[in-house]
Structures are given as C-alpha cells and as structure tokens.
Amino acid sequence: MEQLNNFKKKKNTGAQIFFIYVGNAEVESLHKEHQLLTENSELLKSDIIKLIKSHQYLNNNRYKLTSLLRYNITAEPSKVFDTAEQTPTSNPYLIIEKHIKTIRFADTVDILQGMNAIFFVFSRDELRTTRQSANTKRIVFNSKLRKTKRKKLIKDIN
C-alpha cells in the first residue's frame, strides 16, 4: 500500500536548479542546488532574477544568461513504466522558457518529483572594446568623386 502512494500525483515542493557555464563552445563549470517552491508549485519571477544576479559571475568572469529550461515530468501514474522504456527523439518534458516569468510546475508523480529541474545556461560575456560596426571595412569604389561636382553654366551675355 505504501508503494501505491508513491505513484500518485502531488504538488511539487522543490526543484533542482542547475547552473551551466559555457565558454569557448564547451562547458566550463556546472553547479547544482535545491530550491523550494511556493505552495502553488511555482518559482517566482523575483526569485529567478535573484538567482540570475547571484550566479552571473564565476571566477571574476561575467556570464550572461543564454537559455532558461524547465524539466517537468508530467507522466500519468499508469504510464510511468511505459515512458521509462521508450526512447523518444524529442523530450516532451523539457520546455524552453522564452521569457523570465514565474515558472509553474505541474503536478508530478511523487516518486519522480526529485527529477524536476530548472537549467540556467550562462555563456561568457565578451566585453567588446570596439563597436560591432567598427569591424566592417568601408569600401570606396570611386575615391576621386567624393565631392559633388557642379556643372559650369555658360551664360549668354547679351
């Protein structure tokens, strides 16, 4: 009877938070922590902003948030074992969050609640000393004709 209670859907109380730092097209560092959620299984926008601000620096390097991903398992209790055996080409539980807003987790089977996670992907913020347009060289086709030429008018003197 105890095992059947583990396969009932319940509200999420917490989620794993992963901070992935990418530089030069490879993962430089990975940090993990546990975050408690509100009573409505939500991570508030203000908490997300605090997490971003507190984790945007690593080893005196500034990183900027590139992606925000939510992994929320919403499988029905009767289909938990069917889902585990399949190897889908796309993961229906991984959602890309396009905007920084309050993230709500749907109810999850009790035994799988530890797998719900949020991924913050940071990339190194390269501070540019020059403007992007300064890297483009201007091409001049006819350098002799930079100024507008006036046509000389011949006036008939009467």
N, C-alpha and C positions, 0 to 999 in steps of 0.2 A: 504494500500500500504506500509506503514511503517513496518507492521508486516512481509510482504513478504521479505523485505530487511534483516531482522534478520535471515532468513533461507537460505541465500546464503553463499557459501564457500568463506572465505577470508584468507589471510595470518595471521598467529599468530603474535601478537605484544608482548606478555608476557606469562609467565607461573608461576604457583605456585610452590614453592620449599619447600619440607618438609624434615626436618632432624629428623630422628628417632634414638634414642639412646637406645640400648638394653644391658642389663646386667643381669646375672643370669637367663637367659631364660625368661625375662619379660621386657616390655617397661618401661624404666626409665624416659624418657623425650621426648617431641615432640615439635619442633619449626617449624614455618611457615613464609615464606617471599615471596614477589613477585619479580620476576626477569624479566627485559626487554630483549627481544630477538633482534637479528640483523635484518636487512631489509629482509634477506632471511629466516626468522623464525628459526634461529639457535642459540644455546648456544655453544659458542666456547670452545674448549678444555682448553685454558688458563683460562677462567672464571670458568670452572668446577674445575680445580686444585686449584684456589684461594678459591673457596667455600669449598673444602675439607680441605685445610690447615687451613682456618679460623674457621672451626667448628669441628675440631678433638679433641679439649679439652673442657670439660664441668665439672665444679666444681672440678678443679685440677685433673681430671682423664683423661687419654689419651684413645681415642677411635680410632679404625681403621675401614676404610670403608669395609663393608661386601658385600653390594649389591647396585647397581645403577639401578633404574627402571624408565621407561618413560611411562606416561599415555597420549596417544594422541587419541582423538576421531576423527575418520575419516569417520563417517557415512555420507551417502548421504542425502541431504536435504529432499528428498522424503521419506526416510526411518527412519527419526529421531523418529517419534512416534512409529513405529514398533519395533525399537530397545529398546525403553524405556519400552515396555510392556513385552519383553522377559526376561527371567532369565537364561542366558547361564551358563553352568557349567565351561567353561573357558572363560576368558575375552580376546577378540581379540585386545583390545586397550592397554593392559598392556604389555610392552615389556621389557625384561631383557637386559640391556646393559652389554655385557661381557667385553668390553674394554673401557677405558677412552679415548673418542674421541669426536669430535664435534657432538652434538646431533641436528638433524634437525626435526622440527615438520612439519607434512603435513598440508595442508590447512584444516581448520575446519569451520563448520557452525558457523556463527557469534555469535549466542546466546549461544553456548556451549564452546566458547573459554576460559572462566573462569575455566573450568574443567580440562584443560590440565595441567599436573604437572610432576615434577621430584621428585623422592623419593631417598634420600640418607639414607641408613641404616648403622648405625655405631654400632659396638659391642665393649665392653670394652676390651682393650688391656692388657692382663695379662702379666706383665713382669716376665719372669721366671728367677730365680736366678741360677738354675741348668740347664744343658743341658737335652734335652728330653731323650737321651740315658742313662743318669745317673740314671734314674728312673727304668731301667731294671736291674735286678739282674742276674749276670752271674752264670750259673750252671756248676759246675765241676763234671764230672762223676767219674773220677779216679784220685784222688789227689796225689797218690803215684807215678804215672808215668808222672810227669810233664816234666822231662828231658829225652832227647833221650838216650837210653842205647846203649852201644857199645858191640858188641859181642867180646868175648875174642877169639883171634886166637891162635890156638896151632900150633906152628911151629915145624916142624920136624927138629931136629938138626942132621945133618949128619956128 
